[in-house]
Amino acid sequence: MHRGWNELKLEEICTLVNGRGFKPHEWKKEGLPIIRIQNLNGSDTFNYFDGSFNPKILVEPGQLLFAWSGSRGASFGPHIWDGPKGVLNYHTWKVIPSENTDRDFLFQLLEFETQKIESSSHGASALVHVQKGEMEKRFFPCPGLQEQKKISAVLRAWDKAISKYNRLQALKTQRLLGLRSQLIAEAAREGEPAVFGDFLVESRAPGSNGQSAKKITVKLYGKGAVEKSEARAGSSSTRYYRRSSGQLIYSKLDFLNGAFALIDERLDGYETTLDLPAFDCDPTINTRWLLNYLIRPVYYTSQVHLARGQRKARRISPHDWLNSPIRLPARAEQDRIVEILDTAEHDLKINEDLIEVLSRQKRGLMQKLLTGEWHVKTDGAGEAAA
C-alpha cells in the first residue's frame, strides 16, 4: 500500500443504517415513497407510508445506499439514490460517510468490494447477500480526503461514459424491437396461409444418455441456446437426441416465455431430451426470419391455447405447434427483413462490446487506484501536482 494510506474497517469510515420492513397494511396511496430494491433497479412505482418512523431511515436525493441482499450484477451493492425523498425499506442500508470520507470515493470502494463478494459467492443462485456485522469488519485501504476526491473523479469519468452507452443501448434495443414487430407484422399480412408443419420436421436423431451427453439449454426471450452447465451428471437411463447446426430448437416448458433459438456451429453434435425438440427447416425458408417471427412477445404469449398441463408446468408439444397457423411472406421478403434486422443487431452488438471494453477498463483502474498501487498526486489545495 502507498505511503499515507491506512487500512481501515468499514465501520471506521462510514455508518450503516438499517432500513425498515413495511407491512402491506401500512402501504398508503399518499405520503413518503418507500424505497425498495425494485426502485434501486430503476422502477418508479412506489408504495407510500404516512405514519411515524425513525428519522434515520429518511433518504434524500444523492444519498449513498447499499442493497445487502439483491440480484448478482444488478441490485446488490452500492447505489446513489437519484429518486424522490423517501423512507428506506428492509434489505438496504443507508450509508453515511465519516467526516474524512468522500461519498463518491466510498461508492467506488463499495462497488469494488461488491465485485469481490459476487465473485466469491458460491452456487448458481442469482441472489447475493452479506451480513451487516461482516461488512462492517471488512478492511478497506483509504488515502487522505483530497486523494479520495481525485480518485473518485477519475472513476466517475468512466461511469459517465458507461452510463451514456448504456442509455444508447436501451434506445438501440427498443429500435430493434420496434423494427422486428413492424416488419414482420407488415409482411405477414401479405403472406400465404400455412402451418409450421408445412416447412418444419422434428428431428429425432438418436444420441447418448444423461451421463455422457453434451447438453444444450435454451434461454428465455430469444436469448439463444448455450451449453448446459451441470453440477452432476444426469441419469444413464434418460434418452437424448443429437442436435445439428442450423436446426430450430425450443423448450416445451418455456415456449410461452420465448425460449426459441437456432443451434449454431459451436453446439453441433450436442444433445437434448424431447423436452427441447429440434426441427429441420425446408431450405425455402430463411431460418433467421423464422426465429425473429417466433421471438416476438406478441407471438409467443398468444399461444396459450396450445399449452397442456397445469399452470406452472404447461408444455406445448411439437404436434400441436406444427399444426398451428402462420402466414408466410415470399422468400425475397424474408431475406429483406433479415438483412435489416441483422444490421440493427450488429449495431447493437458494437455498442455492447464498447460497454464491455469501458467496464473492463474501469475494473482495471479500480484495481490500481483503490488499492494504492497507483498514486494520484495532489497538492495542499487538492489540485494535481506538477
N, C-alpha and C positions, 0 to 999 in steps of 0.2 A: 504494500500500500504506500502511496506517495506521502512524503513528509507533510505534516499539517492536517492529515486526515485522521479521524477517530472511528473506531469500531464501536457502534452504539446499538443497544437494544431498541426495537421499535417503540417500546413504551417510554424511552428517553427522548424520542424526537417527535412524538405525537400522542394524542389521546384517542382511543377508540370508544365510541359511544354506541351502545346497542339501540337498535330500533325497537318498535313495539308491535306485538301481534294485535291486529284489529279484527274483531269477530264480525261476521256478516250482519248481525243485528245492529252493529254500530255504524254501518255504512249509511251515508245520507246522500241526498241529491245536491246539497249545498254545504259549504264550509271549506276547510282546507283540504287540498288534494292529498291522498295517501300515496306516498311514493313507493312503488313496488318494483320487483325485479323486471316486470314487463316494461315499465316506464324507463328503466335504465337501457333497455334494448330499443328504445325509440317510440314505444306506444304512447299516444297522447290521450288514451282512455283512462279515466281516473274514477275511483270511488272517493267519497268525501267523508270528512269527520268534523263534527262541530261541538264535541264535548271538551272536557278539561284534559290536559296532558302535561307531562314533564317538558318544560321548555327546551331541555337538552336535545329532544328529538325533532325540534323545528329545523327545517332545512331551507336555506336561502339560495337563490341562483348563484352559481360559482363555487358552491360547497364541494369539497372532496369527499367522496363516498367510496366504500369498499363492499362489494357483494361477496360475502364469505361463503355463500352456497349458491351455485348457479351453473350455467352451461359452460363447458370447456370451450375456450376460444371465443366466447360471446359475452354473457352477462357476468361470469365470475371475474373478480378482480376490481381494480380501481376505475372510478368514473368521476368526471367533473360534471356536476348537475347543471344542466342548462335549461331546465323547465321552470315552472312557477314555484313560488314559495309554498311549502307543504310540510307534512309530518312524515317521519320515516317509519316504514314498515319493518317487520322482522326480516331476517336473512341479510340485512345490510347494516354496516357500521357507518356512522358519521365520523370522519377522520379530521381531528383538529390539530394542525401543526403546532409545535412549540415555537417559542419566540425566535429561536435561532434556526428555524427550518423553513425553507421556501416551499410554498404549496405545490408549485409546478415540479420542483425537484423531487418532492416526496411522491407525487403522482408517478414520475418516471421510475423511482426506486420500487414502488409497489407494483408497477407494471412488469418490471424486470423480475421481481420476486414471483409474480403470478406465473410467468413463463416457466420458472423452475418448479413451482408447485404442480403445475399441469403436467410437465414432462415426467415428474416422479410419481404422479398419481397412477396407481395400478388399476387394471381392469378395463373393460371396454365401455364402461358407462360414460355417457356424455356429461354427467353431473360431477362437479368437484366441490369439495368444501374444506374449510380449515377452521379450527377452533380458536377463539379469541385469545385464550391463555397461551396457546402455542405460538400464535402470530406475534403477540407482544414480546415474547422472549427471543425472537429471531434477531440476529445481528445484521446491521447494515453499515457499510462504510460511508462516512459523511465528511465532506470538506467544510470550509467556512462558508458563511452565508453568501458572500459575493461570488465565490466559485460555483456554489449551487445554482445561482441565478444564471451564470454563464452557460453551465452545462444544460440546464433546462431549456435555455433559449436555442441552443444548437439542436436538441432533440425535438423541440416544438416545430422547428422548420421542417423536419421530416414528417412529423404528424400532420402538418398543414397540407403538405404535398400528397400524402397518402389519403387524407380526407377528401381532397379535391378529386383525385382519381376514383375514389370510392363513389362519390356523388355522380361522376361521369359514368361509372359502371352501371349504376342504378338506372340512369337515363337510357343508356345503350341497351340494357336488358329490357326495359319497357318498350323501346323501339322495336326490338326483335320480336317480342311477344305480340305487339300490335301488327307488325308485318305478317307474321305467321298466321294470325287469326284472319286478317283481311284477305290475304292472297288465297289461302286455302278455301275459305268460305265462298269467295267470288268464283273460283274455278269449279267448286263442287256444284254450284247452281247450274252450270252449263254441262256438267258431266253426265255420263251414261249410267243408268241404274245397274248395279251389280251386287254381289255378295262377296265377302272376303274369300270364301272358298273357291271363287272363280279363278283366283290367281295365287293362292297360298295352299301349300300342302304340309301337314305336320310331319316332322322328321322324327323317326324313332330308331336311329342307327344305334345298335347295341354298344354299350360301354362296359365299364367295370362295376365296382361296388363302392360302398361308402368308405371303406378303409383306404382304397388306393386311388380313387378318382381325384383329379384336379378339378375343383368345383367353381362354379360361377354363381354370383348373386346379382340381382338386377335392382338398381337404385330406384327410388320413387321419383315421380315428376319428370321423367325423361332425362335423368342424370347419367344414364349409361349403365353398362354391365362391367363388373370388375371381378377379379379373383376373390373367392370367398376365403376369409381368414377364420380358421377354426382352432380352438384351444386343444381339442382332442379329435381323434379320427372317428368317422361315422361307423355305422354298422355294416358288417360284411354281407348281411342279408338284404340290404337295400339295393335295388336295381337302378343303375344310372345309364344315361344315354349320351352318346357323343355329339357334340355340337361343332359346327363348322363356321368359318369366317363368312360373313355376309348374310347369315340367317337372321331372321327376326325372332326375338325372344320376348316373352312376357311372364309375369308372375300371376298365377291364378288367384292368389290371395290378395295381391295388391294391384290388380287391374284397375280398380276404381280410384287408385292413387297414382295412376300414370306410370306404372312400372313396366315400361317398354324400352327395348334397346336393339341395336344391331350389333352382332358379335363381330369384333374386329380381329385382325390377324394375330394379335397377341394372345387371344383366347381360343384360337383354332385348336381343336382337339380336346378342349376342356369339356366337362360333363355336368349334367343336371339330372334331377329326378323329373318325373312327369308333372310335378308342381310348377316347373318352369318350362313349359312347352316351347319348342323352337320350330320354325317354319322355313321351307324353301319357297322362294318367290319366283314367279314367272318372269323371264327376262324382259317382258314388255312393260314391266312396272319399275319405276325408279324407287328403289327402297328408301332412299333418303327422303323423298316426297312422302312416302307412306309413313315413315317414322314421324315426320313433322305433323302429319294428319292426326296420328294417334296420340301424341303427347300434348295436344291442346286440352286444357281443362274442360272446355265446353263439350268435347267429345267424351272423354273417359268418365266424367262424372254423370253423364246422361245414360250410361249403360247399366244402371242398377237393375233394370228388368231382366238382365241376363244372369244375374247372380243367384246362386243357390246356396243354402245353408243359413246358419244363424248370423245375426248382425255382425258380430266380431270375427266371424270365420267364413264370410261369404266368398265363394270362389266362382270364377267364370271359366267354364270348360271350353276347350278348343272346338268341340262340336257345336255348341250354341253360338260361339263367337263367329265361326266360319260361315254360319248361315245367317248372320246379321247383315243388314244392308249398308251399302256405300255408293256414292256417286263418283265415278272415275272420270277425271278430265283426260284429254288426249296426252300421249307421252310427251309431245313437244311442250305442252303447257306444264306438265310435271317438272320437266327439266328446267324450264324458265324460272319456276318458283324456287326450285332448289338452288339455282345459281344466285338468286337474290338473297335467299336466307343464309346460304353458305358465306356470302360476302359479309353479311351482318354479323354472323357468328365469328368469323375471322377477326373482324374489327373488335368484337368483344374480347376475344382471346388475347389480342395485342395489349389491350388496356389491362386485362387481368394479369398478364405477365409483367407489365410495368409496375403494378401494385406489389407484386411479389418481389421484384427487384428492390423497390424502395423499402419494403418491410424487412428484407434481408439486410440491406444496408443499415437500417436503423438498429436491428438486433446486434449487428457488429459494433456500431457506435456505442450502444448501451454497455456491451461487454467491456469496452475500453474505458469509457468515460465514467461509468458508475462503479467501477472497481478501483479507480485511481491509477490504472495502468497508463492512461493518457492524462496529462495535466493541462488544465485550462488556466493560463496565467491571467491574473488581474492585478491592477494597481490599487492603491488605497481607496480610490473613488469608485472602484468597481469596473473600470474600463480595462480593456485588454492591454496588457503591457507590450511595449515595442520589442 
